[in-house]
């Protein structure tokens, strides 16, 4: 297991090998370890891998030295390493082609079958913006979602704070090594987040702070959740990058409108106007759009008892996967090994039978 984890880590330190090409290599060779024993000729046949990338793989000594150092640090500091093929790697992220190959996690493994929402906004949050965050998270608390944000000044840190205040788990996505909270003033709060949530990053320990890494970090914030809420945003900035990424990942995007002359809300107004985001004014709006129900609401309904004999084998596999959870169509396809085209037909048939219901963002649940 240690050798496998070392090989996985080493792949992430290879020059000219990005997340997409790394996944192609794993798919073609079968495992991280086998990649390093594959011949140059065979490596070059892997889609996206040319002579330069294959040479980088063969000259892997420095990559393994860096991987050994990172692995040793993680083992001594209670940091989990989640490779994208691991069962504990977040399923929402696994659906994305450009998801990070590996995640360094401090805290709790992100639980499956939970609701996730990302909350982002300007670093120069207004009093009204902070109040909106507090009210929305209070509204969402009965649905017990996990709150994702980026630990930055302003709306981000307010979202983490309010999540903790309402007893919700929250995770901060970092653009630095896992050992360095940025900005440092949020270190104490980050420590509290680890108790019930955690911190995560795609960057190896001791990676220096680099502004160019923050836009890449935003794809993880967008990808971890079924929806992203923009509370306040200027004309440009990271919050809008996150919103556009969430849209591209086929996730729901929400935004709170504001005064037309307020520079802190012009970004929110623009993404609403351009149909990137849906206008919301409360957490109840978000729960309605996402089809969320509280535990009490679910319990008050008369559950439909499913009998295996009433369904064909593929339908039954899908119903067993759904259980009492909500799953994205890509996750259903991946877990059931049914191709998307065929799966769409099966899901539509189950909808006609009034057995499942389609939710926003191409998600499904048993009705």
N, C-alpha and C positions, 0 to 999 in steps of 0.2 A: 504493500500500500504506500509506503514511504517513497519507494522508487517511482511509482506511478505519479504521485503528487509532485515529486521533484521534476519528472519529465514534463508534466503539465505546466509547471511554473517556468521551466526553461524555455518552453515555446513562446511564452509571453515576453521573454527578454531577447528574442532573436530579432535582429534588424531586418526590415523588408517583409516581415510577416505580421499582417494585421489581423483583426478579429475575424473578418470574413474568410480570408485565405486560410487561417488556422483551422476554422471549422471544416473547410474543404479537405484539408489534410487529414483531419480526424476521420471524416466520412470515408475517405479513400483508403487510408492505412489501417483503420480500426481502433487505434489507441495512440496516445502520446508517445509511449515507449517505442512502438513500432515505426513511428515516423523517423526516429533517429537511426534505425537500422535498414531503412529503405534506400535503394540505390539512387544515384543522381538521375539516371535515365527514367526510372519510374516516377520519381518526384516531379520531374518536368512535365509528365503527362497529367498531373493533377490540375484541374481548371484553376487558372489564376496564379499558378506557380511556374515561373520561368527559370532561366539559368541562374540569375542573380539570387533569387529566393532559395533555390535548391542548394546553392553554394553556401548561403547563410546557415542552412540547416546542417550541412555537413561540417562546417566550421563552428561547432556548437560549444566549444570548451568554455569560452567566456560566459556564455548564457547559463551554463550549468553552475559555474562558480557564483554568479549572481543569484541563481535560484537557491543554491545551498545556503547562502547568507540570509536570504529572505525567509526561507523555510525555518531556519534556526531561530530567527527573530520571532516569527509567528508562534512557534512552539513554546517559546519562553515567555510570551506575553499574552497568552490566551486569545489568540486571534485565529478565527476560522478561515480556511481557504476553500472557496466554493468554485469548482470548475464547472463550466456550463453543461457538462454531461452528468454532474452529480445530482442525486435526488433532492438535495436541499437547495439547489440553485433555484431562485424565484421563477415560478412558471410564467408570470407575466413577461419577464425579461427574455425568457427562453424563446418566446414567439418572434423576437425581433432579429433580423438578419445581421444588424450591426451591434448586437448586445455584447457587453464585455466578455471576453473569454474566461476571465477569472475575477472573483470578487474577494476582497479582504474584508472580513466582517468582525467587528467588535460588539459583542452583545448576543442577542438571541437570534436564532435562525428565523427567517421570515416565514410565518405560518401560512399554510395553504388554506383554501376554503375560507378566506377572509376578505373583507372589503377594504380596498386601498384607494385613497385619494391623495393627490399631490396638491399642495397649496403653495403658490409662489407669488412674487410681486416685487415691487421696487425696494431698494435698500433705504430709500428716504421716505419711509412710511409716515403718513399723516396720522393724527389722532383718530380721525374718522376711519382710516384704513385699518388701524389696529383694533378699533371697536368692532368693525365688520368681521374681522377674523374671529374675535372672541364670540360674537353672536352666532356665526355660522357653525363653529365647532361645537358650541353648546347645543345647537339644533341637531347636529349630526351625532352627538354622543349616544343617544338611545340606539343607534344602529351599529355602534361599536366598531367604527372603521379604524384602520391604521393610517396615520397621517405621515406623509412623506414630504420632506422639503430639503433645503440645501444649507442650513446652518448659517446663512448669511445675515447681515444686518437687516433690519426692517421687517417686512412681511414674513420672511422665512423663519426667523427666530421667534416671532410672535406666534406662528403656527405651532412650533414645537412647544413653546411655553403653554399655550392654551390646551394643547393635547394633554400634556401632563396634568394641568389643572383640572381637566375633566376625566381623568383616569384612563386616558387612551394611550395605546402604544404609539410611539413615533420613531421614525428612522431618519437620520441625517445622511445625505449623500455628499461625499467630500471630493474635492479636486486636488487633494494632497495625499501624502502617505497617511496611513491609519493612525499613526502616533501623534500627528500634529493637527490639532483643531484650529481651523482658520475661520474667522479671526479668533485669536487666543482668548479674548474676553468671554467667549462662549464655552470655554473648557468645563467650567463647573456644571453648566446646564447639560452639556454632552454626557457628563458622568451620570447624571440622573436619567438620561434617556436610555443608557445602556442597561439599566435595571429591568426595564420592561420592553424596550425596543432595541435600538442599537445604532451603530455608525457603520457605514460601508463605503468602499472606494475601489476603483479598478487599478489604482496606482500602488506600486510596491512601497514598502516602508522606506522612509527617509527621502521620498520624492519631494523635491523642492517646490515651493509655491510658484506657479507659473500662470499668468492670466489667460494664456491660450488654452489651458486645460479646462477652464470653467464652461465654455460652450459644449464641450464633449461630455462633461459631467451632467449637463442638462438632459441629455438623451436618456440617462438612467432614471432621473427624476420622472420624466414623462413615461418611460417604459415600465416602471414598477407599478403603476396604478391604472385602474380602469378609467379614471377621469382626472383631469387637471383643472384646478380653479385658479384664475388670475384675479387677485384682489385689487391691486393697484399696479399700473405700469405706465411708464413714459412712452414716448414715440419709438424708442429703441431700447434694447436691453435683454438680459438673460431670461426674464419672465416670458417675453414674447417668443424668444427662441424655443423655450420649453413648450409653449402653447402650440406653435407650428409643428414641432416634433410630435406632440401628442396627436395632433390632427393627422399627420402623415402615418402614424402608427394605428390609425383607425380607432383612437380612443376618444371619449367624450371630452369636450373643452367647454368650460364655463367661465364667465367673466361678470364682474360687478360693474355696472355703468357708473359714470360720474359726471361732474360738471364739465361742460364742453370747453371751458377756458382753463381748467385745471390740468397742468402738465403731468400730474401724477396719474391721471385717469384717461389721457388721450389714447394710450395704447389699448386699454380695455374697450373704449368706445370704438376704436378702429377694428378690432378683431370681431366685435359684435356686428358692426356694420358690414363687414366683408364675409359674414357667415362662417367665420372660423370658430367662434364661440357662441354658446347660447347665453342669453341674458338671464341672470338669477339675482335675487335679492335676499335670499335666505337659504339656510341649510335644508329646509323642507322642500324648497324648489329642486335642489340637487338630488335629494332622496327620491322625489317623485320622478324626475327624468331618468334616474338609474334603476327605478323599479325596486328600490330597497324597502324592506319591511322590518319592523322591530320583531324581537322574539315573541312578544305578546300577540302581535298581529298574526304571525305565522301560526302560533299555537291555537288561535281562535278558529282557524280554518279546518274543515274536515279533510284530512289527507286522503288522496286516492291510493288505494292499495293496488300495487302493480303485480300482475301475475305473469310469470315468464312465458307460459304457454300462449299468451295473447299476442306475443311479438315474435318477429323473426330474429335470428341470432344477432344480426348487426344492430337492430333497434334495441335489443336487450342490452348489448354492450354499452351503447350510448346512454341508456337510462341508468345503468349501474354507475357509469362515470359521473353523471349529473348528481345522483343522490339528492342531498339537500343543499347542493351548492349551485353557483352560477358559473358557467364556463364559457370562454371565448371559443368561437368556431375553430380557430387554429389549434387551440389546446385539445379540443375534442378530437380533431383529426390526428394530432400527434399521438395522443394516448390510445386512441382506438385503432390507429394504423389504417384508417379509411381515407382515401384520397378526397380532397376538397370537393371536386365535382360530384362524386357519388354521395358524399356526406350531405351536401346541400339538398339533394333530392330526398334523402332519408329524413332529415330534419323537417323539411316542408311537409312530408307525409305525416310525421308525428304531430306537427302543428294542426293539420287538417283533422286529425283524430282527437284534437283538444287535449293532448297529453303533455305537451311542452309549450312554452311561451317564449317568443323572441323578445329580447331586451335591447336597449340602445347599445351601440358599440359591438354588434354582432355576437352578443352573448345569449345563452339559453339557460333555462331552468325548467324543472318539472312543474307543471301547473297544478 
